[in-house]
Amino acid sequence: MVMYILVLTALCVFQISELLTDVERLKQALNGLSQLAYAGNAAPNKRQMQHIDTLQAQIKSLQQQLAVSDAESQHREVVSIYRTHLLSAAQGHMDEDVQAALLQIIRMRQEFVC
């Protein structure tokens, strides 16, 4: 189970790194194209503007993918920690912090129900 979680975490980190690399590469291409288009105060032609728009759309898409990937990675990490604590509790071992948090949740539920 722990090995599976480690493999998933490593895979997520690799995917996030790839997305960050793609975003950076597209930003550099966009900056280079923008500088080329505006060099000498010449107005960019229609083809260059379409290329700029395409690059901007790709950057936005990759940033959204990165945000989703990051959120999924954080969610997996939280679930993994929860499972570890739950397994420890089932085996009769519980962190003091976890026990205090669970008691607080129980108290809050009792106050809410009553």
TARA-V821661 format. One record per backbone hydrogen bond with DSSP energy under -0.5 kcal/mol. NH is the residue of the N-H (numbers start at 1). CO is the residue of the C=O. Records with the same first field share a line. If there is no record, write none. Layout:
# TARA-V821661
NH->CO, CO
This chain:
# TARA-V821661
5->1
6->2
7->3
8->4
9->5
10->6
11->7
12->8
13->9
14->10
15->11
16->12
17->13
18->14
19->15
20->16
21->17
22->18
23->19
24->20
25->21
26->22
27->23
28->24
29->25
30->26
31->27
32->28
33->29
34->30
35->31
36->32
37->33
38->34
39->35, 36
41->38
42->39
49->45
50->46
51->47
52->48
53->49
54->50
55->51
56->52
57->53
58->54
59->55
60->56
61->57
62->58
63->59
64->60
65->61
66->62
67->63
68->64
69->65
70->66
71->67
72->68
73->69
74->70
75->71
76->72
77->73
78->74
79->75
80->76
81->77
82->78
83->79
84->80
85->81
86->82
87->83
88->84
89->85
90->86
91->87
92->89
93->88
99->95
100->96
101->97
102->98
103->99
104->100
105->101
106->102
107->103
108->104
109->105
110->106
111->107
112->108
113->109
114->110
